[in-house]
Amino acid sequence: MAGCHAWWPASNFNMQQGGFFMDDAMIKKNANVYEMVDWRRIFRTDYWGLEMFADGQWTHKSFRPLTVLTFRLNYWWHTFDSVGFHVT
């Protein structure tokens, strides 16, 4: 019974209001999410889609290929519909 009471507010929350914000916006900018799969690029770019080893380009080298691959899967299922990304 308590589980139903906890679920009710979440089930009525309109997730479309939020859209992509703050670091979620990176999903739309990262070519690894929406372009043809390039495995070499996935493993040489950071979470933000920036080249980690390019001269003269700053990056904080946050290497998260599994996260980027889950973003690809979400894009495949929902395109850039933020509701799909927030639910999964």
PDB file with SEQRES, HELIX, SHEET and CRYST1 records, atoms N, CA, C and O in Angstrom:
SEQRES   1 A   88  MET ALA GLY CYS HIS ALA TRP TRP PRO ALA SER ASN PHE          
SEQRES   2 A   88  ASN MET GLN GLN GLY GLY PHE PHE MET ASP ASP ALA MET          
SEQRES   3 A   88  ILE LYS LYS ASN ALA ASN VAL TYR GLU MET VAL ASP TRP          
SEQRES   4 A   88  ARG ARG ILE PHE ARG THR ASP TYR TRP GLY LEU GLU MET          
SEQRES   5 A   88  PHE ALA ASP GLY GLN TRP THR HIS LYS SER PHE ARG PRO          
SEQRES   6 A   88  LEU THR VAL LEU THR PHE ARG LEU ASN TYR TRP TRP HIS          
SEQRES   7 A   88  THR PHE ASP SER VAL GLY PHE HIS VAL THR                      
HELIX    1 AA1 ALA A    2  SER A   11  1                                  10    
HELIX    2 AA2 MET A   15  GLN A   17  5                                   3    
HELIX    3 AA3 MET A   22  ALA A   25  5                                   4    
HELIX    4 AA4 MET A   26  LYS A   29  1                                   4    
HELIX    5 AA5 ALA A   31  TYR A   34  1                                   4    
HELIX    6 AA6 TRP A   39  ARG A   44  1                                   6    
HELIX    7 AA7 PRO A   65  HIS A   78  1                                  14    
HELIX    8 AA8 SER A   82  VAL A   87  1                                   6    
CRYST1    1.000    1.000    1.000  90.00  90.00  90.00 P 1           1          
ATOM      1  N   MET A   1       0.821  -1.192   0.000  1.00  0.00           N  
ATOM      2  CA  MET A   1       0.000   0.000   0.000  1.00  0.00           C  
ATOM      3  C   MET A   1       0.869   1.262   0.000  1.00  0.00           C  
ATOM      4  O   MET A   1       0.576   2.226  -0.707  1.00  0.00           O  
ATOM      5  N   ALA A   2       1.930   1.246   0.792  1.00  0.00           N  
ATOM      6  CA  ALA A   2       2.815   2.411   0.848  1.00  0.00           C  
ATOM      7  C   ALA A   2       3.485   2.638  -0.502  1.00  0.00           C  
ATOM      8  O   ALA A   2       3.732   3.778  -0.895  1.00  0.00           O  
ATOM      9  N   GLY A   3       3.778   1.546  -1.210  1.00  0.00           N  
ATOM     10  CA  GLY A   3       4.389   1.667  -2.529  1.00  0.00           C  
ATOM     11  C   GLY A   3       3.475   2.390  -3.507  1.00  0.00           C  
ATOM     12  O   GLY A   3       3.945   3.180  -4.327  1.00  0.00           O  
ATOM     13  N   CYS A   4       2.188   2.133  -3.431  1.00  0.00           N  
ATOM     14  CA  CYS A   4       1.225   2.821  -4.303  1.00  0.00           C  
ATOM     15  C   CYS A   4       1.191   4.313  -4.002  1.00  0.00           C  
ATOM     16  O   CYS A   4       1.124   5.134  -4.917  1.00  0.00           O  
ATOM     17  N   HIS A   5       1.236   4.662  -2.723  1.00  0.00           N  
ATOM     18  CA  HIS A   5       1.226   6.078  -2.342  1.00  0.00           C  
ATOM     19  C   HIS A   5       2.502   6.782  -2.792  1.00  0.00           C  
ATOM     20  O   HIS A   5       2.473   7.961  -3.146  1.00  0.00           O  
ATOM     21  N   ALA A   6       3.603   6.074  -2.780  1.00  0.00           N  
ATOM     22  CA  ALA A   6       4.865   6.664  -3.224  1.00  0.00           C  
ATOM     23  C   ALA A   6       4.891   6.826  -4.738  1.00  0.00           C  
ATOM     24  O   ALA A   6       5.489   7.775  -5.244  1.00  0.00           O  
ATOM     25  N   TRP A   7       4.253   5.917  -5.470  1.00  0.00           N  
ATOM     26  CA  TRP A   7       4.267   5.955  -6.927  1.00  0.00           C  
ATOM     27  C   TRP A   7       3.313   7.008  -7.493  1.00  0.00           C  
ATOM     28  O   TRP A   7       3.585   7.563  -8.558  1.00  0.00           O  
ATOM     29  N   TRP A   8       2.214   7.293  -6.817  1.00  0.00           N  
ATOM     30  CA  TRP A   8       1.184   8.169  -7.359  1.00  0.00           C  
ATOM     31  C   TRP A   8       1.698   9.541  -7.785  1.00  0.00           C  
ATOM     32  O   TRP A   8       1.397   9.953  -8.904  1.00  0.00           O  
ATOM     33  N   PRO A   9       2.461  10.282  -6.958  1.00  0.00           N  
ATOM     34  CA  PRO A   9       2.940  11.596  -7.423  1.00  0.00           C  
ATOM     35  C   PRO A   9       3.838  11.497  -8.659  1.00  0.00           C  
ATOM     36  O   PRO A   9       3.763  12.341  -9.552  1.00  0.00           O  
ATOM     37  N   ALA A  10       4.674  10.481  -8.709  1.00  0.00           N  
ATOM     38  CA  ALA A  10       5.571  10.320  -9.856  1.00  0.00           C  
ATOM     39  C   ALA A  10       4.785  10.003 -11.124  1.00  0.00           C  
ATOM     40  O   ALA A  10       5.162  10.444 -12.211  1.00  0.00           O  
ATOM     41  N   SER A  11       3.713   9.254 -10.999  1.00  0.00           N  
ATOM     42  CA  SER A  11       2.934   8.881 -12.184  1.00  0.00           C  
ATOM     43  C   SER A  11       2.186  10.073 -12.774  1.00  0.00           C  
ATOM     44  O   SER A  11       1.843  10.065 -13.956  1.00  0.00           O  
ATOM     45  N   ASN A  12       1.932  11.089 -11.967  1.00  0.00           N  
ATOM     46  CA  ASN A  12       1.206  12.263 -12.441  1.00  0.00           C  
ATOM     47  C   ASN A  12       2.109  13.442 -12.774  1.00  0.00           C  
ATOM     48  O   ASN A  12       1.619  14.510 -13.142  1.00  0.00           O  
ATOM     49  N   PHE A  13       3.391  13.267 -12.654  1.00  0.00           N  
ATOM     50  CA  PHE A  13       4.328  14.358 -12.933  1.00  0.00           C  
ATOM     51  C   PHE A  13       4.534  14.488 -14.433  1.00  0.00           C  
ATOM     52  O   PHE A  13       4.780  13.496 -15.119  1.00  0.00           O  
ATOM     53  N   ASN A  14       4.434  15.705 -14.941  1.00  0.00           N  
ATOM     54  CA  ASN A  14       4.595  15.954 -16.362  1.00  0.00           C  
ATOM     55  C   ASN A  14       6.083  16.136 -16.680  1.00  0.00           C  
ATOM     56  O   ASN A  14       6.639  17.207 -16.437  1.00  0.00           O  
ATOM     57  N   MET A  15       6.725  15.105 -17.216  1.00  0.00           N  
ATOM     58  CA  MET A  15       8.155  15.156 -17.482  1.00  0.00           C  
ATOM     59  C   MET A  15       8.489  15.978 -18.720  1.00  0.00           C  
ATOM     60  O   MET A  15       9.655  16.310 -18.938  1.00  0.00           O  
ATOM     61  N   GLN A  16       7.503  16.309 -19.525  1.00  0.00           N  
ATOM     62  CA  GLN A  16       7.794  17.092 -20.717  1.00  0.00           C  
ATOM     63  C   GLN A  16       8.118  18.537 -20.392  1.00  0.00           C  
ATOM     64  O   GLN A  16       8.715  19.229 -21.216  1.00  0.00           O  
ATOM     65  N   GLN A  17       7.744  19.007 -19.223  1.00  0.00           N  
ATOM     66  CA  GLN A  17       8.045  20.377 -18.851  1.00  0.00           C  
ATOM     67  C   GLN A  17       9.543  20.605 -18.737  1.00  0.00           C  
ATOM     68  O   GLN A  17      10.036  21.674 -19.096  1.00  0.00           O  
ATOM     69  N   GLY A  18      10.263  19.622 -18.245  1.00  0.00           N  
ATOM     70  CA  GLY A  18      11.690  19.794 -17.982  1.00  0.00           C  
ATOM     71  C   GLY A  18      12.534  19.856 -19.232  1.00  0.00           C  
ATOM     72  O   GLY A  18      13.438  20.688 -19.316  1.00  0.00           O  
ATOM     73  N   GLY A  19      12.275  19.018 -20.190  1.00  0.00           N  
ATOM     74  CA  GLY A  19      13.116  18.959 -21.382  1.00  0.00           C  
ATOM     75  C   GLY A  19      14.552  18.608 -21.020  1.00  0.00           C  
ATOM     76  O   GLY A  19      14.794  17.981 -19.989  1.00  0.00           O  
ATOM     77  N   PHE A  20      15.490  18.999 -21.842  1.00  0.00           N  
ATOM     78  CA  PHE A  20      16.910  18.802 -21.559  1.00  0.00           C  
ATOM     79  C   PHE A  20      17.448  20.076 -20.912  1.00  0.00           C  
ATOM     80  O   PHE A  20      17.242  21.174 -21.429  1.00  0.00           O  
ATOM     81  N   PHE A  21      18.127  19.930 -19.801  1.00  0.00           N  
ATOM     82  CA  PHE A  21      18.699  21.098 -19.138  1.00  0.00           C  
ATOM     83  C   PHE A  21      20.036  20.726 -18.506  1.00  0.00           C  
ATOM     84  O   PHE A  21      20.338  19.555 -18.274  1.00  0.00           O  
ATOM     85  N   MET A  22      20.817  21.753 -18.239  1.00  0.00           N  
ATOM     86  CA  MET A  22      22.151  21.624 -17.656  1.00  0.00           C  
ATOM     87  C   MET A  22      22.981  20.610 -18.444  1.00  0.00           C  
ATOM     88  O   MET A  22      23.145  20.780 -19.652  1.00  0.00           O  
ATOM     89  N   ASP A  23      23.509  19.565 -17.810  1.00  0.00           N  
ATOM     90  CA  ASP A  23      24.380  18.646 -18.544  1.00  0.00           C  
ATOM     91  C   ASP A  23      23.603  17.693 -19.448  1.00  0.00           C  
ATOM     92  O   ASP A  23      24.212  16.987 -20.252  1.00  0.00           O  
ATOM     93  N   ASP A  24      22.261  17.653 -19.338  1.00  0.00           N  
ATOM     94  CA  ASP A  24      21.468  16.862 -20.290  1.00  0.00           C  
ATOM     95  C   ASP A  24      21.611  17.414 -21.706  1.00  0.00           C  
ATOM     96  O   ASP A  24      21.515  16.667 -22.680  1.00  0.00           O  
ATOM     97  N   ALA A  25      21.839  18.715 -21.818  1.00  0.00           N  
ATOM     98  CA  ALA A  25      21.973  19.346 -23.136  1.00  0.00           C  
ATOM     99  C   ALA A  25      23.137  18.750 -23.911  1.00  0.00           C  
ATOM    100  O   ALA A  25      23.150  18.801 -25.141  1.00  0.00           O  
ATOM    101  N   MET A  26      24.111  18.189 -23.213  1.00  0.00           N  
ATOM    102  CA  MET A  26      25.257  17.549 -23.859  1.00  0.00           C  
ATOM    103  C   MET A  26      24.831  16.396 -24.761  1.00  0.00           C  
ATOM    104  O   MET A  26      25.498  16.100 -25.753  1.00  0.00           O  
ATOM    105  N   ILE A  27      23.738  15.754 -24.422  1.00  0.00           N  
ATOM    106  CA  ILE A  27      23.259  14.606 -25.207  1.00  0.00           C  
ATOM    107  C   ILE A  27      23.006  15.029 -26.652  1.00  0.00           C  
ATOM    108  O   ILE A  27      23.342  14.294 -27.581  1.00  0.00           O  
ATOM    109  N   LYS A  28      22.421  16.199 -26.845  1.00  0.00           N  
ATOM    110  CA  LYS A  28      22.126  16.678 -28.196  1.00  0.00           C  
ATOM    111  C   LYS A  28      23.377  17.123 -28.947  1.00  0.00           C  
ATOM    112  O   LYS A  28      23.377  17.154 -30.178  1.00  0.00           O  
ATOM    113  N   LYS A  29      24.436  17.465 -28.227  1.00  0.00           N  
ATOM    114  CA  LYS A  29      25.669  17.949 -28.860  1.00  0.00           C  
ATOM    115  C   LYS A  29      26.669  16.844 -29.154  1.00  0.00           C  
ATOM    116  O   LYS A  29      27.571  17.033 -29.970  1.00  0.00           O  
ATOM    117  N   ASN A  30      26.526  15.694 -28.505  1.00  0.00           N  
ATOM    118  CA  ASN A  30      27.500  14.609 -28.641  1.00  0.00           C  
ATOM    119  C   ASN A  30      27.185  13.782 -29.890  1.00  0.00           C  
ATOM    120  O   ASN A  30      26.175  13.079 -29.932  1.00  0.00           O  
ATOM    121  N   ALA A  31      28.042  13.866 -30.898  1.00  0.00           N  
ATOM    122  CA  ALA A  31      27.829  13.141 -32.163  1.00  0.00           C  
ATOM    123  C   ALA A  31      27.823  11.631 -31.951  1.00  0.00           C  
ATOM    124  O   ALA A  31      27.254  10.905 -32.766  1.00  0.00           O  
ATOM    125  N   ASN A  32      28.436  11.143 -30.888  1.00  0.00           N  
ATOM    126  CA  ASN A  32      28.425   9.706 -30.607  1.00  0.00           C  
ATOM    127  C   ASN A  32      27.021   9.194 -30.308  1.00  0.00           C  
ATOM    128  O   ASN A  32      26.763   7.994 -30.406  1.00  0.00           O  
ATOM    129  N   VAL A  33      26.120  10.091 -29.945  1.00  0.00           N  
ATOM    130  CA  VAL A  33      24.753   9.702 -29.614  1.00  0.00           C  
ATOM    131  C   VAL A  33      23.908   9.513 -30.868  1.00  0.00           C  
ATOM    132  O   VAL A  33      23.130   8.562 -30.944  1.00  0.00           O  
ATOM    133  N   TYR A  34      24.045  10.399 -31.854  1.00  0.00           N  
ATOM    134  CA  TYR A  34      23.092  10.400 -32.968  1.00  0.00           C  
ATOM    135  C   TYR A  34      23.677  10.068 -34.340  1.00  0.00           C  
ATOM    136  O   TYR A  34      22.914   9.795 -35.266  1.00  0.00           O  
ATOM    137  N   GLU A  35      24.992  10.081 -34.505  1.00  0.00           N  
ATOM    138  CA  GLU A  35      25.569   9.740 -35.811  1.00  0.00           C  
ATOM    139  C   GLU A  35      25.842   8.243 -35.905  1.00  0.00           C  
ATOM    140  O   GLU A  35      25.701   7.512 -34.925  1.00  0.00           O  
ATOM    141  N   MET A  36      26.233   7.799 -37.097  1.00  0.00           N  
ATOM    142  CA  MET A  36      26.559   6.395 -37.298  1.00  0.00           C  
ATOM    143  C   MET A  36      27.632   5.958 -36.292  1.00  0.00           C  
ATOM    144  O   MET A  36      28.531   6.730 -35.957  1.00  0.00           O  
ATOM    145  N   VAL A  37      27.527   4.728 -35.825  1.00  0.00           N  
ATOM    146  CA  VAL A  37      28.457   4.232 -34.798  1.00  0.00           C  
ATOM    147  C   VAL A  37      29.888   4.219 -35.325  1.00  0.00           C  
ATOM    148  O   VAL A  37      30.183   3.623 -36.361  1.00  0.00           O  
ATOM    149  N   ASP A  38      30.753   4.881 -34.598  1.00  0.00           N  
ATOM    150  CA  ASP A  38      32.183   4.860 -34.867  1.00  0.00           C  
ATOM    151  C   ASP A  38      32.857   4.446 -33.561  1.00  0.00           C  
ATOM    152  O   ASP A  38      33.103   5.277 -32.686  1.00  0.00           O  
ATOM    153  N   TRP A  39      33.149   3.161 -33.442  1.00  0.00           N  
ATOM    154  CA  TRP A  39      33.661   2.617 -32.179  1.00  0.00           C  
ATOM    155  C   TRP A  39      34.960   3.283 -31.760  1.00  0.00           C  
ATOM    156  O   TRP A  39      35.191   3.490 -30.569  1.00  0.00           O  
ATOM    157  N   ARG A  40      35.801   3.616 -32.705  1.00  0.00           N  
ATOM    158  CA  ARG A  40      37.053   4.286 -32.359  1.00  0.00           C  
ATOM    159  C   ARG A  40      36.769   5.652 -31.735  1.00  0.00           C  
ATOM    160  O   ARG A  40      37.396   6.034 -30.747  1.00  0.00           O  
ATOM    161  N   ARG A  41      35.824   6.380 -32.317  1.00  0.00           N  
ATOM    162  CA  ARG A  41      35.484   7.705 -31.780  1.00  0.00           C  
ATOM    163  C   ARG A  41      34.877   7.591 -30.382  1.00  0.00           C  
ATOM    164  O   ARG A  41      35.173   8.410 -29.512  1.00  0.00           O  
ATOM    165  N   ILE A  42      34.030   6.584 -30.160  1.00  0.00           N  
ATOM    166  CA  ILE A  42      33.422   6.401 -28.835  1.00  0.00           C  
ATOM    167  C   ILE A  42      34.493   6.213 -27.769  1.00  0.00           C  
ATOM    168  O   ILE A  42      34.354   6.707 -26.650  1.00  0.00           O  
ATOM    169  N   PHE A  43      35.555   5.505 -28.114  1.00  0.00           N  
ATOM    170  CA  PHE A  43      36.591   5.224 -27.122  1.00  0.00           C  
ATOM    171  C   PHE A  43      37.716   6.256 -27.073  1.00  0.00           C  
ATOM    172  O   PHE A  43      38.628   6.123 -26.258  1.00  0.00           O  
ATOM    173  N   ARG A  44      37.674   7.275 -27.921  1.00  0.00           N  
ATOM    174  CA  ARG A  44      38.699   8.317 -27.832  1.00  0.00           C  
ATOM    175  C   ARG A  44      38.125   9.685 -27.466  1.00  0.00           C  
ATOM    176  O   ARG A  44      38.866  10.656 -27.321  1.00  0.00           O  
ATOM    177  N   THR A  45      36.797   9.755 -27.318  1.00  0.00           N  
ATOM    178  CA  THR A  45      36.171  11.007 -26.894  1.00  0.00           C  
ATOM    179  C   THR A  45      35.650  10.874 -25.466  1.00  0.00           C  
ATOM    180  O   THR A  45      35.422   9.772 -24.969  1.00  0.00           O  
ATOM    181  N   ASP A  46      35.469  12.014 -24.826  1.00  0.00           N  
ATOM    182  CA  ASP A  46      34.963  11.990 -23.454  1.00  0.00           C  
ATOM    183  C   ASP A  46      33.435  11.988 -23.448  1.00  0.00           C  
ATOM    184  O   ASP A  46      32.800  11.884 -24.498  1.00  0.00           O  
ATOM    185  N   TYR A  47      32.870  12.101 -22.286  1.00  0.00           N  
ATOM    186  CA  TYR A  47      31.425  12.097 -22.058  1.00  0.00           C  
ATOM    187  C   TYR A  47      30.715  13.181 -22.858  1.00  0.00           C  
ATOM    188  O   TYR A  47      29.560  13.015 -23.251  1.00  0.00           O  
ATOM    189  N   TRP A  48      31.401  14.280 -23.096  1.00  0.00           N  
ATOM    190  CA  TRP A  48      30.825  15.417 -23.795  1.00  0.00           C  
ATOM    191  C   TRP A  48      31.003  15.321 -25.305  1.00  0.00           C  
ATOM    192  O   TRP A  48      30.500  16.174 -26.036  1.00  0.00           O  
ATOM    193  N   GLY A  49      31.712  14.293 -25.789  1.00  0.00           N  
ATOM    194  CA  GLY A  49      31.946  14.132 -27.218  1.00  0.00           C  
ATOM    195  C   GLY A  49      33.180  14.849 -27.715  1.00  0.00           C  
ATOM    196  O   GLY A  49      33.376  14.965 -28.925  1.00  0.00           O  
ATOM    197  N   LEU A  50      34.022  15.337 -26.809  1.00  0.00           N  
ATOM    198  CA  LEU A  50      35.238  16.057 -27.189  1.00  0.00           C  
ATOM    199  C   LEU A  50      36.417  15.096 -27.276  1.00  0.00           C  
ATOM    200  O   LEU A  50      36.529  14.163 -26.481  1.00  0.00           O  
ATOM    201  N   GLU A  51      37.286  15.329 -28.239  1.00  0.00           N  
ATOM    202  CA  GLU A  51      38.487  14.505 -28.401  1.00  0.00           C  
ATOM    203  C   GLU A  51      39.376  14.643 -27.163  1.00  0.00           C  
ATOM    204  O   GLU A  51      39.768  15.752 -26.802  1.00  0.00           O  
ATOM    205  N   MET A  52      39.690  13.534 -26.523  1.00  0.00           N  
ATOM    206  CA  MET A  52      40.499  13.582 -25.298  1.00  0.00           C  
ATOM    207  C   MET A  52      41.980  13.786 -25.574  1.00  0.00           C  
ATOM    208  O   MET A  52      42.710  14.249 -24.697  1.00  0.00           O  
ATOM    209  N   PHE A  53      42.438  13.454 -26.769  1.00  0.00           N  
ATOM    210  CA  PHE A  53      43.875  13.483 -27.042  1.00  0.00           C  
ATOM    211  C   PHE A  53      44.273  14.488 -28.114  1.00  0.00           C  
ATOM    212  O   PHE A  53      45.402  14.447 -28.603  1.00  0.00           O  
ATOM    213  N   ALA A  54      43.368  15.389 -28.490  1.00  0.00           N  
ATOM    214  CA  ALA A  54      43.671  16.403 -29.507  1.00  0.00           C  
ATOM    215  C   ALA A  54      44.495  17.535 -28.888  1.00  0.00           C  
ATOM    216  O   ALA A  54      44.227  17.960 -27.764  1.00  0.00           O  
ATOM    217  N   ASP A  55      45.477  18.010 -29.611  1.00  0.00           N  
ATOM    218  CA  ASP A  55      46.294  19.125 -29.140  1.00  0.00           C  
ATOM    219  C   ASP A  55      45.480  20.414 -29.174  1.00  0.00           C  
ATOM    220  O   ASP A  55      44.773  20.695 -30.142  1.00  0.00           O  
ATOM    221  N   GLY A  56      45.592  21.177 -28.116  1.00  0.00           N  
ATOM    222  CA  GLY A  56      44.955  22.479 -28.077  1.00  0.00           C  
ATOM    223  C   GLY A  56      43.486  22.476 -27.722  1.00  0.00           C  
ATOM    224  O   GLY A  56      42.878  23.545 -27.672  1.00  0.00           O  
ATOM    225  N   GLN A  57      42.887  21.326 -27.474  1.00  0.00           N  
ATOM    226  CA  GLN A  57      41.481  21.282 -27.102  1.00  0.00           C  
ATOM    227  C   GLN A  57      41.368  20.856 -25.646  1.00  0.00           C  
ATOM    228  O   GLN A  57      41.891  19.818 -25.243  1.00  0.00           O  
ATOM    229  N   TRP A  58      40.672  21.682 -24.862  1.00  0.00           N  
ATOM    230  CA  TRP A  58      40.510  21.368 -23.448  1.00  0.00           C  
ATOM    231  C   TRP A  58      39.413  20.338 -23.268  1.00  0.00           C  
ATOM    232  O   TRP A  58      38.373  20.413 -23.924  1.00  0.00           O  
ATOM    233  N   THR A  59      39.633  19.389 -22.396  1.00  0.00           N  
ATOM    234  CA  THR A  59      38.615  18.421 -21.987  1.00  0.00           C  
ATOM    235  C   THR A  59      38.979  17.938 -20.593  1.00  0.00           C  
ATOM    236  O   THR A  59      40.157  17.869 -20.243  1.00  0.00           O  
ATOM    237  N   HIS A  60      37.973  17.605 -19.802  1.00  0.00           N  
ATOM    238  CA  HIS A  60      38.280  17.106 -18.456  1.00  0.00           C  
ATOM    239  C   HIS A  60      38.421  15.584 -18.447  1.00  0.00           C  
ATOM    240  O   HIS A  60      38.549  14.976 -17.384  1.00  0.00           O  
ATOM    241  N   LYS A  61      38.397  14.975 -19.629  1.00  0.00           N  
ATOM    242  CA  LYS A  61      38.674  13.548 -19.820  1.00  0.00           C  
ATOM    243  C   LYS A  61      37.768  12.632 -18.985  1.00  0.00           C  
ATOM    244  O   LYS A  61      38.234  11.665 -18.382  1.00  0.00           O  
ATOM    245  N   SER A  62      36.485  12.948 -18.960  1.00  0.00           N  
ATOM    246  CA  SER A  62      35.519  12.094 -18.267  1.00  0.00           C  
ATOM    247  C   SER A  62      35.116  10.964 -19.216  1.00  0.00           C  
ATOM    248  O   SER A  62      34.160  11.094 -19.980  1.00  0.00           O  
ATOM    249  N   PHE A  63      35.839   9.881 -19.158  1.00  0.00           N  
ATOM    250  CA  PHE A  63      35.677   8.753 -20.072  1.00  0.00           C  
ATOM    251  C   PHE A  63      34.525   7.869 -19.579  1.00  0.00           C  
ATOM    252  O   PHE A  63      34.668   7.169 -18.576  1.00  0.00           O  
ATOM    253  N   ARG A  64      33.382   7.898 -20.281  1.00  0.00           N  
ATOM    254  CA  ARG A  64      32.204   7.125 -19.892  1.00  0.00           C  
ATOM    255  C   ARG A  64      31.550   6.492 -21.117  1.00  0.00           C  
ATOM    256  O   ARG A  64      30.431   6.862 -21.471  1.00  0.00           O  
ATOM    257  N   PRO A  65      32.216   5.555 -21.764  1.00  0.00           N  
ATOM    258  CA  PRO A  65      31.643   4.990 -23.000  1.00  0.00           C  
ATOM    259  C   PRO A  65      30.332   4.232 -22.767  1.00  0.00           C  
ATOM    260  O   PRO A  65      29.457   4.259 -23.632  1.00  0.00           O  
ATOM    261  N   LEU A  66      30.174   3.563 -21.636  1.00  0.00           N  
ATOM    262  CA  LEU A  66      28.927   2.835 -21.375  1.00  0.00           C  
ATOM    263  C   LEU A  66      27.753   3.812 -21.263  1.00  0.00           C  
ATOM    264  O   LEU A  66      26.665   3.537 -21.768  1.00  0.00           O  
ATOM    265  N   THR A  67      27.971   4.929 -20.614  1.00  0.00           N  
ATOM    266  CA  THR A  67      26.921   5.951 -20.503  1.00  0.00           C  
ATOM    267  C   THR A  67      26.546   6.481 -21.879  1.00  0.00           C  
ATOM    268  O   THR A  67      25.364   6.629 -22.188  1.00  0.00           O  
ATOM    269  N   VAL A  68      27.534   6.763 -22.694  1.00  0.00           N  
ATOM    270  CA  VAL A  68      27.269   7.275 -24.047  1.00  0.00           C  
ATOM    271  C   VAL A  68      26.510   6.227 -24.867  1.00  0.00           C  
ATOM    272  O   VAL A  68      25.625   6.577 -25.648  1.00  0.00           O  
ATOM    273  N   LEU A  69      26.845   4.971 -24.699  1.00  0.00           N  
ATOM    274  CA  LEU A  69      26.129   3.910 -25.425  1.00  0.00           C  
ATOM    275  C   LEU A  69      24.676   3.799 -24.959  1.00  0.00           C  
ATOM    276  O   LEU A  69      23.797   3.499 -25.767  1.00  0.00           O  
ATOM    277  N   THR A  70      24.408   4.033 -23.682  1.00  0.00           N  
ATOM    278  CA  THR A  70      23.012   4.028 -23.223  1.00  0.00           C  
ATOM    279  C   THR A  70      22.258   5.231 -23.786  1.00  0.00           C  
ATOM    280  O   THR A  70      21.062   5.137 -24.062  1.00  0.00           O  
ATOM    281  N   PHE A  71      22.953   6.372 -23.960  1.00  0.00           N  
ATOM    282  CA  PHE A  71      22.324   7.520 -24.618  1.00  0.00           C  
ATOM    283  C   PHE A  71      21.976   7.176 -26.063  1.00  0.00           C  
ATOM    284  O   PHE A  71      20.921   7.571 -26.560  1.00  0.00           O  
ATOM    285  N   ARG A  72      22.858   6.443 -26.737  1.00  0.00           N  
ATOM    286  CA  ARG A  72      22.589   6.001 -28.123  1.00  0.00           C  
ATOM    287  C   ARG A  72      21.333   5.129 -28.161  1.00  0.00           C  
ATOM    288  O   ARG A  72      20.485   5.285 -29.040  1.00  0.00           O  
ATOM    289  N   LEU A  73      21.226   4.224 -27.212  1.00  0.00           N  
ATOM    290  CA  LEU A  73      20.065   3.337 -27.155  1.00  0.00           C  
ATOM    291  C   LEU A  73      18.786   4.149 -26.929  1.00  0.00           C  
ATOM    292  O   LEU A  73      17.771   3.904 -27.580  1.00  0.00           O  
ATOM    293  N   ASN A  74      18.836   5.104 -26.018  1.00  0.00           N  
ATOM    294  CA  ASN A  74      17.682   5.968 -25.783  1.00  0.00           C  
ATOM    295  C   ASN A  74      17.330   6.770 -27.030  1.00  0.00           C  
ATOM    296  O   ASN A  74      16.154   6.921 -27.360  1.00  0.00           O  
ATOM    297  N   TYR A  75      18.340   7.283 -27.720  1.00  0.00           N  
ATOM    298  CA  TYR A  75      18.086   8.030 -28.957  1.00  0.00           C  
ATOM    299  C   TYR A  75      17.432   7.116 -29.993  1.00  0.00           C  
ATOM    300  O   TYR A  75      16.524   7.538 -30.709  1.00  0.00           O  
ATOM    301  N   TRP A  76      17.881   5.887 -30.071  1.00  0.00           N  
ATOM    302  CA  TRP A  76      17.305   4.928 -31.019  1.00  0.00           C  
ATOM    303  C   TRP A  76      15.834   4.678 -30.704  1.00  0.00           C  
ATOM    304  O   TRP A  76      15.009   4.569 -31.610  1.00  0.00           O  
ATOM    305  N   TRP A  77      15.509   4.586 -29.408  1.00  0.00           N  
ATOM    306  CA  TRP A  77      14.116   4.342 -28.998  1.00  0.00           C  
ATOM    307  C   TRP A  77      13.240   5.583 -29.096  1.00  0.00           C  
ATOM    308  O   TRP A  77      12.108   5.506 -29.575  1.00  0.00           O  
ATOM    309  N   HIS A  78      13.766   6.756 -28.634  1.00  0.00           N  
ATOM    310  CA  HIS A  78      12.920   7.929 -28.429  1.00  0.00           C  
ATOM    311  C   HIS A  78      13.342   9.162 -29.219  1.00  0.00           C  
ATOM    312  O   HIS A  78      12.729  10.215 -29.040  1.00  0.00           O  
ATOM    313  N   THR A  79      14.336   9.093 -30.068  1.00  0.00           N  
ATOM    314  CA  THR A  79      15.008  10.249 -30.671  1.00  0.00           C  
ATOM    315  C   THR A  79      15.380  11.218 -29.548  1.00  0.00           C  
ATOM    316  O   THR A  79      15.934  10.785 -28.537  1.00  0.00           O  
ATOM    317  N   PHE A  80      15.097  12.499 -29.690  1.00  0.00           N  
ATOM    318  CA  PHE A  80      15.463  13.449 -28.640  1.00  0.00           C  
ATOM    319  C   PHE A  80      14.255  13.858 -27.795  1.00  0.00           C  
ATOM    320  O   PHE A  80      14.178  14.996 -27.333  1.00  0.00           O  
ATOM    321  N   ASP A  81      13.326  12.947 -27.595  1.00  0.00           N  
ATOM    322  CA  ASP A  81      12.196  13.202 -26.704  1.00  0.00           C  
ATOM    323  C   ASP A  81      12.692  13.054 -25.265  1.00  0.00           C  
ATOM    324  O   ASP A  81      13.056  11.958 -24.841  1.00  0.00           O  
ATOM    325  N   SER A  82      12.706  14.141 -24.526  1.00  0.00           N  
ATOM    326  CA  SER A  82      13.288  14.127 -23.181  1.00  0.00           C  
ATOM    327  C   SER A  82      12.553  13.193 -22.225  1.00  0.00           C  
ATOM    328  O   SER A  82      13.160  12.692 -21.278  1.00  0.00           O  
ATOM    329  N   VAL A  83      11.278  12.951 -22.445  1.00  0.00           N  
ATOM    330  CA  VAL A  83      10.520  12.056 -21.563  1.00  0.00           C  
ATOM    331  C   VAL A  83      11.140  10.662 -21.577  1.00  0.00           C  
ATOM    332  O   VAL A  83      11.305  10.047 -20.523  1.00  0.00           O  
ATOM    333  N   GLY A  84      11.480  10.166 -22.752  1.00  0.00           N  
ATOM    334  CA  GLY A  84      12.079   8.836 -22.845  1.00  0.00           C  
ATOM    335  C   GLY A  84      13.402   8.747 -22.116  1.00  0.00           C  
ATOM    336  O   GLY A  84      13.689   7.741 -21.466  1.00  0.00           O  
ATOM    337  N   PHE A  85      14.216   9.794 -22.218  1.00  0.00           N  
ATOM    338  CA  PHE A  85      15.490   9.807 -21.514  1.00  0.00           C  
ATOM    339  C   PHE A  85      15.300   9.855 -20.005  1.00  0.00           C  
ATOM    340  O   PHE A  85      16.046   9.211 -19.267  1.00  0.00           O  
ATOM    341  N   HIS A  86      14.308  10.612 -19.537  1.00  0.00           N  
ATOM    342  CA  HIS A  86      14.090  10.728 -18.095  1.00  0.00           C  
ATOM    343  C   HIS A  86      13.457   9.474 -17.509  1.00  0.00           C  
ATOM    344  O   HIS A  86      13.741   9.128 -16.363  1.00  0.00           O  
ATOM    345  N   VAL A  87      12.620   8.796 -18.253  1.00  0.00           N  
ATOM    346  CA  VAL A  87      12.002   7.570 -17.747  1.00  0.00           C  
ATOM    347  C   VAL A  87      13.029   6.454 -17.635  1.00  0.00           C  
ATOM    348  O   VAL A  87      13.038   5.708 -16.656  1.00  0.00           O  
ATOM    349  N   THR A  88      13.896   6.340 -18.641  1.00  0.00           N  
ATOM    350  CA  THR A  88      14.881   5.269 -18.590  1.00  0.00           C  
ATOM    351  C   THR A  88      16.081   5.732 -17.838  1.00  0.00           C  
ATOM    352  O   THR A  88      17.039   4.975 -17.678  1.00  0.00           O  
TER     353      THR A  88                                                      
END                                                                             
